[in-house]
Amino acid sequence: MAIFKGEVQLLQDDQVVLLGDALGNTYLGPTVEKNYQSGIYTVTEIKESNPPSQSVFIGETVFPALAKPQSIVIVDVP
């Protein structure tokens, strides 16, 4: 498996993950970019360089809350 710059391999090539039912919930969290409010935010960055450029960053912060972490199983596949 090829790993590109910035990527991290989370499992070995011979493993699979099985997820059970009703693992938990995902909650939205506050962000500095949205003045400590929850939800989607946008940040615009304008550079007056040569050549000038503009970037728009869109994001949201979420947190997993696992009710049944034992329902996640990693299996080795020969």
Buried (B, 14 or more C-beta within 10 A) or exposed (E): EEEEEEEEEEEEEEEEEEEEEEBEEEEEEEBEBBEEEBEEBEEEEEEEEEEEEEEEEEEEBEEEEEEEEEBEEEEEEE
